[in-house]
Structure formats: structure tokens, C-alpha cells
């Protein structure tokens, strides 16, 4: 059952990642917290491990084929993500579990409210 739930978390994250461009943070982290009773730190770390190459490549292929990928922007953003990811991951280890969870919730609410406003 554990493997099935893990597969379903990945299926939800991958499906929504391919559909609307999000998955790890907005879908898989909450599912990992609720289904696997993970701490916020464990859920975020596990989500990042799930998203390592080559997992994202299959979500990218349909966009690439349709001409919807800007490689120049993606390459520079990937470099920024590399540096920012290390910095953010380091900073997250300095926060308490509840503090990190609250920060995550505020980010989710902010993004949701902005999307509703537009």
C-alpha cells in the first residue's frame, strides 16, 4: 500500500505538472505530509528528490514538440534555480517545522489569491 500511495503522489504531481506546470511544491508536498505523515522538511526534501532528472523530461516533451520551450530562458533560469535551490534548502534547515509549514501555506495562499484576482 505504501508503494501504491507513493506512486499516486507521483502520478498527481506529474499529471498536474504536465497539465499546468506545477507539481512538486503545490501538489506533492501536501500529499506527502498528509498521506505519509512526513514533516514539512521531509516532504520538501522528498519532493525535490522526486523531481531530479530524468523525471521532468517526459513532461517537457509535448511542450518541446509544440514549440513552447524557450531554451535560452530555461538555461539561465536553471542556473538560477541551482544557486537559489541550494540557498533556499540551506535556509529551510534553519527554520522550525511549524515555521516552514506556515511559510509554505502563506506562499500557497498568496499565489492562489493572485491567480483568482487576475
Z-matrix of the N, CA and C atoms (Angstrom, degrees):
N
C 1 1.454
C 2 1.531 1 110.72
N 3 1.340 2 115.60 1 -36.12
C 4 1.457 3 121.24 2 179.01
C 5 1.529 4 110.79 3 -58.64
N 6 1.337 5 116.30 4 -46.51
C 7 1.460 6 121.11 5 -179.71
C 8 1.527 7 110.84 6 -66.03
N 9 1.327 8 117.10 7 -37.49
C 10 1.462 9 120.58 8 178.97
C 11 1.527 10 110.78 9 -63.75
N 12 1.339 11 117.10 10 -45.77
C 13 1.469 12 120.04 11 178.06
C 14 1.527 13 111.14 12 -62.22
N 15 1.330 14 116.86 13 -41.08
C 16 1.461 15 120.11 14 178.35
C 17 1.524 16 110.36 15 -62.39
N 18 1.334 17 116.84 16 -42.26
C 19 1.462 18 121.18 17 177.77
C 20 1.529 19 110.12 18 -61.70
N 21 1.334 20 117.56 19 -43.14
C 22 1.468 21 121.23 20 -179.00
C 23 1.531 22 111.60 21 -66.15
N 24 1.329 23 117.31 22 -36.40
C 25 1.468 24 120.68 23 175.61
C 26 1.526 25 108.81 24 -61.30
N 27 1.338 26 116.55 25 -46.95
C 28 1.462 27 120.48 26 178.13
C 29 1.512 28 112.70 27 -63.64
N 30 1.332 29 116.53 28 -38.46
C 31 1.461 30 121.23 29 178.41
C 32 1.532 31 110.58 30 -63.37
N 33 1.317 32 116.86 31 -44.29
C 34 1.472 33 120.60 32 178.06
C 35 1.523 34 110.87 33 -64.32
N 36 1.327 35 116.16 34 -45.98
C 37 1.462 36 119.63 35 179.58
C 38 1.511 37 112.37 36 -64.06
N 39 1.319 38 116.98 37 -44.23
C 40 1.463 39 120.85 38 179.55
C 41 1.514 40 112.22 39 -68.09
N 42 1.330 41 116.57 40 -42.33
C 43 1.462 42 120.37 41 179.52
C 44 1.517 43 111.80 42 -62.05
N 45 1.321 44 116.27 43 -47.20
C 46 1.466 45 119.03 44 179.00
C 47 1.519 46 111.59 45 -72.92
N 48 1.334 47 116.87 46 -30.61
C 49 1.462 48 119.67 47 175.81
C 50 1.517 49 110.76 48 -62.49
N 51 1.318 50 115.99 49 -45.23
C 52 1.457 51 119.88 50 178.42
C 53 1.520 52 112.89 51 -70.32
N 54 1.328 53 116.44 52 -33.29
C 55 1.462 54 120.79 53 -176.83
C 56 1.523 55 112.89 54 -77.35
N 57 1.325 56 116.66 55 -49.24
C 58 1.469 57 119.43 56 -173.86
C 59 1.527 58 113.78 57 -126.46
N 60 1.326 59 117.98 58 8.16
C 61 1.451 60 120.73 59 173.71
C 62 1.519 61 115.42 60 81.55
N 63 1.310 62 117.24 61 16.31
C 64 1.463 63 119.17 62 175.88
C 65 1.505 64 108.34 63 -136.78
N 66 1.288 65 117.35 64 162.94
C 67 1.459 66 119.00 65 -178.28
C 68 1.511 67 112.28 66 -177.39
N 69 1.324 68 116.44 67 -62.60
C 70 1.458 69 120.54 68 -174.30
C 71 1.515 70 114.03 69 -56.56
N 72 1.295 71 115.75 70 -67.42
C 73 1.451 72 119.93 71 -175.36
C 74 1.509 73 114.06 72 -68.96
N 75 1.298 74 117.23 73 -41.90
C 76 1.457 75 120.40 74 -171.64
C 77 1.519 76 114.23 75 -87.70
N 78 1.307 77 117.34 76 -20.11
C 79 1.458 78 119.99 77 -177.34
C 80 1.520 79 111.47 78 -117.01
N 81 1.321 80 116.04 79 -56.06
C 82 1.459 81 118.86 80 -172.91
C 83 1.522 82 113.68 81 -70.86
N 84 1.324 83 118.23 82 -37.49
C 85 1.470 84 118.92 83 -178.84
C 86 1.531 85 111.05 84 -60.65
N 87 1.340 86 119.23 85 -51.66
C 88 1.472 87 117.35 86 177.68
C 89 1.532 88 113.14 87 -60.67
N 90 1.323 89 117.05 88 -38.85
C 91 1.467 90 119.26 89 178.51
C 92 1.524 91 111.63 90 -63.78
N 93 1.314 92 117.54 91 -40.13
C 94 1.462 93 120.50 92 178.09
C 95 1.520 94 111.29 93 -65.21
N 96 1.331 95 116.60 94 -37.27
C 97 1.470 96 120.50 95 177.80
C 98 1.524 97 110.28 96 -65.69
N 99 1.334 98 116.70 97 -47.03
C 100 1.466 99 120.00 98 -175.28
C 101 1.526 100 113.61 99 -77.85
N 102 1.324 101 117.58 100 -46.58
C 103 1.466 102 120.23 101 -175.38
C 104 1.527 103 113.39 102 -77.46
N 105 1.334 104 116.16 103 -35.29
C 106 1.458 105 119.73 104 -175.96
C 107 1.523 106 112.94 105 -108.77
N 108 1.324 107 115.79 106 3.17
C 109 1.465 108 120.96 107 179.15
C 110 1.527 109 111.49 108 54.41
N 111 1.329 110 116.04 109 37.44
C 112 1.465 111 120.90 110 179.41
C 113 1.516 112 110.17 111 -79.16
N 114 1.314 113 115.85 112 152.43
C 115 1.455 114 119.86 113 169.55
C 116 1.529 115 107.50 114 -69.62
N 117 1.324 116 116.62 115 163.30
C 118 1.459 117 120.41 116 178.33
C 119 1.529 118 110.42 117 -58.68
N 120 1.318 119 116.83 118 -43.47
C 121 1.469 120 120.46 119 178.96
C 122 1.534 121 111.26 120 -60.02
N 123 1.339 122 116.81 121 -46.96
C 124 1.464 123 120.36 122 -179.50
C 125 1.526 124 111.54 123 -63.73
N 126 1.337 125 116.59 124 -40.54
C 127 1.469 126 120.41 125 -179.58
C 128 1.524 127 110.75 126 -65.16
N 129 1.310 128 117.51 127 -43.54
C 130 1.463 129 120.38 128 179.86
C 131 1.523 130 110.96 129 -66.73
N 132 1.321 131 117.51 130 -43.28
C 133 1.456 132 120.31 131 178.25
C 134 1.520 133 111.96 132 -63.88
N 135 1.326 134 116.55 133 -41.47
C 136 1.468 135 120.77 134 179.06
C 137 1.526 136 110.66 135 -66.27
N 138 1.320 137 117.11 136 -40.30
C 139 1.459 138 121.14 137 177.90
C 140 1.524 139 110.66 138 -60.72
N 141 1.310 140 117.21 139 -42.74
C 142 1.462 141 120.49 140 178.69
C 143 1.524 142 110.79 141 -64.79
N 144 1.331 143 117.27 142 -38.11
C 145 1.464 144 120.57 143 177.74
C 146 1.524 145 111.07 144 -64.08
N 147 1.340 146 116.50 145 -38.22
C 148 1.469 147 121.00 146 179.18
C 149 1.533 148 110.43 147 -62.80
N 150 1.322 149 117.02 148 -37.21
C 151 1.463 150 121.60 149 -172.81
C 152 1.518 151 114.76 150 -83.42
N 153 1.333 152 118.20 151 -2.24
C 154 1.465 153 119.72 152 177.81
C 155 1.515 154 110.33 153 -61.27
N 156 1.335 155 115.73 154 152.53
C 157 1.464 156 119.75 155 176.77
C 158 1.518 157 109.97 156 -54.96
N 159 1.296 158 118.23 157 146.97
C 160 1.463 159 129.45 158 8.29
C 161 1.523 160 113.88 159 -100.00
N 162 1.319 161 119.19 160 18.28
C 163 1.457 162 121.59 161 -173.65
C 164 1.526 163 112.64 162 -56.80
N 165 1.312 164 118.74 163 -46.63
C 166 1.456 165 121.46 164 -175.62
C 167 1.513 166 114.51 165 -70.45
N 168 1.307 167 117.94 166 -15.44
C 169 1.457 168 120.60 167 -174.41
C 170 1.527 169 112.53 168 -62.10
N 171 1.322 170 117.65 169 -38.03
C 172 1.467 171 119.44 170 -178.61
C 173 1.521 172 112.17 171 -71.44
N 174 1.337 173 117.65 172 -28.78
C 175 1.463 174 120.01 173 174.58
C 176 1.521 175 110.45 174 -70.61
N 177 1.318 176 116.50 175 -30.18
C 178 1.458 177 122.16 176 -177.89
C 179 1.527 178 113.17 177 -75.22
N 180 1.309 179 117.61 178 -33.55
C 181 1.474 180 122.29 179 -172.10
C 182 1.532 181 113.28 180 -53.12
N 183 1.340 182 120.68 181 -48.94
C 184 1.467 183 118.74 182 -179.70
C 185 1.532 184 113.04 183 -61.89
N 186 1.330 185 116.50 184 -35.36
C 187 1.467 186 120.10 185 177.99
C 188 1.527 187 110.72 186 -68.98
N 189 1.330 188 116.29 187 -40.77
C 190 1.462 189 121.98 188 178.32
C 191 1.532 190 110.22 189 -61.01
N 192 1.327 191 115.69 190 -47.53
C 193 1.470 192 120.51 191 -179.29
C 194 1.520 193 112.07 192 -61.40
N 195 1.333 194 116.76 193 -33.18
C 196 1.462 195 120.96 194 -179.27
C 197 1.534 196 112.39 195 -85.72
N 198 1.334 197 116.92 196 -1.16
C 199 1.463 198 120.30 197 178.76
C 200 1.521 199 113.91 198 79.15
N 201 1.317 200 117.11 199 24.74
C 202 1.457 201 121.09 200 -177.00
C 203 1.525 202 113.32 201 -105.21
N 204 1.317 203 117.92 202 32.54
C 205 1.459 204 121.09 203 179.34
C 206 1.523 205 108.72 204 -126.84
N 207 1.315 206 116.91 205 123.00
C 208 1.462 207 122.68 206 174.98
C 209 1.525 208 108.17 207 -97.39
N 210 1.321 209 116.81 208 96.02
C 211 1.455 210 122.14 209 -175.22
C 212 1.531 211 111.12 210 -61.10
N 213 1.331 212 118.49 211 -38.57
C 214 1.459 213 120.16 212 -179.64
C 215 1.529 214 111.14 213 -60.33
N 216 1.323 215 116.24 214 -45.86
C 217 1.463 216 120.57 215 179.12
C 218 1.530 217 110.25 216 -68.35
N 219 1.336 218 116.60 217 -42.51
C 220 1.462 219 120.78 218 -178.89
C 221 1.526 220 111.41 219 -61.71
N 222 1.316 221 117.65 220 -41.00
C 223 1.466 222 120.69 221 -178.51
C 224 1.522 223 111.35 222 -64.83
N 225 1.322 224 117.38 223 -46.48
C 226 1.463 225 120.19 224 179.39
C 227 1.527 226 111.47 225 -67.96
N 228 1.338 227 116.24 226 -39.54
C 229 1.465 228 119.37 227 178.06
C 230 1.524 229 110.86 228 -66.07
N 231 1.339 230 117.12 229 -35.98
C 232 1.465 231 120.50 230 177.47
C 233 1.522 232 110.71 231 -63.53
N 234 1.319 233 116.82 232 -40.05
C 235 1.462 234 120.30 233 176.39
C 236 1.527 235 110.25 234 -62.89
N 237 1.325 236 116.65 235 -44.20
C 238 1.464 237 120.29 236 176.41
C 239 1.513 238 111.92 237 -63.11
N 240 1.323 239 116.35 238 -38.68
C 241 1.466 240 121.20 239 178.69
C 242 1.524 241 110.54 240 -64.13
N 243 1.318 242 116.19 241 -39.35
C 244 1.459 243 121.26 242 178.49
C 245 1.530 244 110.40 243 -59.12
N 246 1.320 245 116.35 244 -49.99
C 247 1.468 246 121.21 245 -179.48
C 248 1.528 247 110.37 246 -69.92
N 249 1.328 248 117.02 247 -47.55
C 250 1.464 249 121.45 248 -179.20
C 251 1.516 250 112.51 249 -65.10
N 252 1.327 251 116.61 250 -37.42
C 253 1.464 252 120.62 251 179.02
C 254 1.519 253 111.58 252 -62.65
N 255 1.324 254 116.17 253 -41.88
C 256 1.462 255 119.34 254 178.43
C 257 1.528 256 110.10 255 -65.97
N 258 1.320 257 116.75 256 -44.36
C 259 1.468 258 120.46 257 179.24
C 260 1.521 259 112.18 258 -64.34
N 261 1.328 260 115.91 259 -45.04
C 262 1.464 261 120.03 260 179.77
C 263 1.514 262 112.12 261 -65.91
N 264 1.341 263 116.40 262 -40.63
C 265 1.463 264 120.10 263 178.00
C 266 1.520 265 111.77 264 -63.80
N 267 1.324 266 116.01 265 -38.46
C 268 1.466 267 121.01 266 177.57
C 269 1.522 268 110.21 267 -65.86
N 270 1.329 269 117.06 268 -44.55
C 271 1.460 270 121.52 269 179.30
C 272 1.522 271 111.75 270 -64.03
N 273 1.324 272 117.47 271 -39.08
C 274 1.466 273 121.58 272 -179.32
C 275 1.523 274 111.32 273 -59.94
N 276 1.332 275 117.14 274 -32.19
C 277 1.467 276 119.83 275 -179.80
C 278 1.525 277 111.98 276 -69.67
N 279 1.320 278 116.80 277 -17.78
C 280 1.466 279 121.23 278 179.61
C 281 1.526 280 112.65 279 -86.63
N 282 1.329 281 117.45 280 -13.82
C 283 1.464 282 122.35 281 -178.99
C 284 1.520 283 110.59 282 -91.92
N 285 1.316 284 115.85 283 150.84
C 286 1.467 285 119.76 284 174.59
C 287 1.530 286 109.08 285 -71.20
N 288 1.333 287 117.27 286 160.78
C 289 1.463 288 120.98 287 177.49
C 290 1.522 289 112.45 288 -56.86
N 291 1.356 290 118.06 289 -50.87
C 292 1.466 291 118.91 290 178.66
C 293 1.533 292 112.42 291 -63.10
N 294 1.314 293 117.88 292 -36.62
C 295 1.463 294 120.35 293 179.13
C 296 1.517 295 111.71 294 -65.02
N 297 1.315 296 116.09 295 -42.26
C 298 1.456 297 120.68 296 178.27
C 299 1.523 298 111.02 297 -65.57
N 300 1.335 299 116.87 298 -40.58
C 301 1.463 300 121.14 299 178.08
C 302 1.529 301 110.61 300 -62.94
N 303 1.321 302 117.66 301 -41.15
C 304 1.475 303 120.69 302 178.52
C 305 1.530 304 111.17 303 -65.24
N 306 1.319 305 116.33 304 -42.63
C 307 1.462 306 120.17 305 177.59
C 308 1.525 307 110.42 306 -59.86
N 309 1.318 308 116.50 307 -43.47
C 310 1.465 309 122.31 308 177.87
C 311 1.529 310 110.20 309 -60.81
N 312 1.331 311 117.28 310 -45.24
C 313 1.471 312 121.81 311 -179.35
C 314 1.530 313 111.14 312 -63.45
N 315 1.311 314 117.20 313 -41.97
C 316 1.465 315 120.83 314 179.13
C 317 1.530 316 110.09 315 -63.35
N 318 1.322 317 116.91 316 -40.60
C 319 1.461 318 120.28 317 177.47
C 320 1.525 319 110.91 318 -62.66
N 321 1.330 320 116.84 319 -45.54
C 322 1.467 321 120.18 320 178.49
C 323 1.528 322 111.16 321 -59.69
N 324 1.323 323 116.68 322 -45.72
C 325 1.465 324 120.32 323 179.57
C 326 1.520 325 111.80 324 -63.38
N 327 1.325 326 116.24 325 -42.75
C 328 1.465 327 120.10 326 179.71
C 329 1.520 328 112.15 327 -60.95
N 330 1.300 329 116.18 328 -45.13
C 331 1.466 330 120.21 329 179.02
C 332 1.530 331 110.54 330 -65.18
N 333 1.329 332 116.23 331 -43.20
C 334 1.473 333 120.01 332 179.87
C 335 1.519 334 110.84 333 -61.82
N 336 1.316 335 117.06 334 -45.93
C 337 1.467 336 120.34 335 -179.46
C 338 1.520 337 111.02 336 -63.79
N 339 1.338 338 117.06 337 -39.64
C 340 1.461 339 119.98 338 179.11
C 341 1.538 340 110.52 339 -65.08
N 342 1.327 341 116.35 340 -41.27
C 343 1.469 342 118.63 341 178.75
C 344 1.525 343 111.66 342 -65.61
N 345 1.320 344 117.72 343 -38.02
C 346 1.465 345 120.68 344 178.04
C 347 1.536 346 111.36 345 -67.79
N 348 1.316 347 116.92 346 -36.01
C 349 1.451 348 122.16 347 -178.54
C 350 1.528 349 111.90 348 -67.36
N 351 1.294 350 118.65 349 -33.33
C 352 1.480 351 121.62 350 -174.63
C 353 1.503 352 111.96 351 -72.02
